[in-house]
Amino acid sequence: MGTDAVIRLGELYAAHTGLKISTVSSYAANDGKWLTALQRGSSGCTVRRLANVVGWFADNWPADLAWPSDIPRPGTP
């Protein structure tokens, strides 16, 4: 899994919840500019941060929104 998956999760979450991507980024990464910078390609991502952010999405994913089938969800066999 890479940054494209994290960007996609962020965009799906934002669209579904009606939140701005910067708000989602603040919640998921503790940095309101991080997801936008990833989208632009002007920021990178460590493996640890990627795991933490994807974990946040897995823990906070809306029950009425299907998790993307092509992105492995942490905690699922």
C-alpha positions as CSV (number, residue, x, y, z in Angstrom):
1,M,0.0,0.0,0.0
2,G,1.3,3.4,-0.8
3,T,0.4,7.1,-0.8
4,D,-2.2,6.7,-3.6
5,A,-4.2,4.5,-1.3
6,V,-4.0,7.0,1.6
7,I,-5.0,9.8,-0.7
8,R,-8.0,7.8,-2.0
9,L,-9.1,6.9,1.5
10,G,-8.9,10.6,2.5
11,E,-10.9,11.7,-0.5
12,L,-13.6,9.1,0.0
13,Y,-13.9,9.9,3.7
14,A,-14.0,13.6,3.0
15,A,-16.6,13.3,0.3
16,H,-18.8,11.0,2.4
17,T,-18.7,13.0,5.6
18,G,-18.8,16.4,4.0
19,L,-15.5,17.4,5.6
20,K,-12.7,19.3,3.9
21,I,-9.7,17.3,3.1
22,S,-7.7,19.5,5.4
23,T,-10.0,18.6,8.3
24,V,-9.7,14.9,7.5
25,S,-5.9,15.3,7.3
26,S,-5.9,17.0,10.7
27,Y,-7.9,14.1,12.2
28,A,-6.0,11.3,10.5
29,A,-2.4,12.7,10.5
30,N,-2.4,15.5,13.0
31,D,-1.5,17.8,10.1
32,G,-4.1,19.7,8.1
33,K,-1.8,20.2,5.2
34,W,-0.4,16.7,4.8
35,L,-3.0,15.0,2.6
36,T,-3.2,18.1,0.3
37,A,0.6,18.0,0.0
38,L,0.5,14.3,-0.8
39,Q,-2.1,15.0,-3.5
40,R,0.2,17.6,-5.1
41,G,3.2,15.3,-4.8
42,S,5.0,17.9,-2.7
43,S,5.2,15.7,0.5
44,G,6.3,12.2,1.2
45,C,5.2,9.6,3.7
46,T,7.1,7.3,6.0
47,V,6.0,3.7,6.5
48,R,5.1,4.5,10.1
49,R,3.0,7.4,9.2
50,L,1.3,5.5,6.4
51,A,0.4,2.7,8.9
52,N,-0.8,5.1,11.5
53,V,-3.0,7.0,9.0
54,V,-4.5,3.9,7.4
55,G,-5.1,2.6,11.0
56,W,-7.0,5.8,11.8
57,F,-9.1,5.4,8.7
58,A,-9.8,1.7,9.6
59,D,-10.9,2.7,13.1
60,N,-13.0,5.7,12.1
61,W,-14.4,4.5,8.7
62,P,-18.2,5.3,8.5
63,A,-20.3,2.2,8.8
64,D,-22.4,3.2,5.9
65,L,-19.5,3.5,3.5
66,A,-17.9,0.5,2.0
67,W,-14.1,0.2,2.4
68,P,-12.5,0.1,-1.0
69,S,-12.0,-3.6,-1.9
70,D,-8.6,-3.0,-3.5
71,I,-7.1,-1.5,-0.4
72,P,-6.3,-3.9,2.4
73,R,-8.0,-2.9,5.7
74,P,-5.9,-3.3,8.8
75,G,-7.4,-5.7,11.3
76,T,-9.3,-7.8,8.8
77,P,-8.1,-11.3,7.9
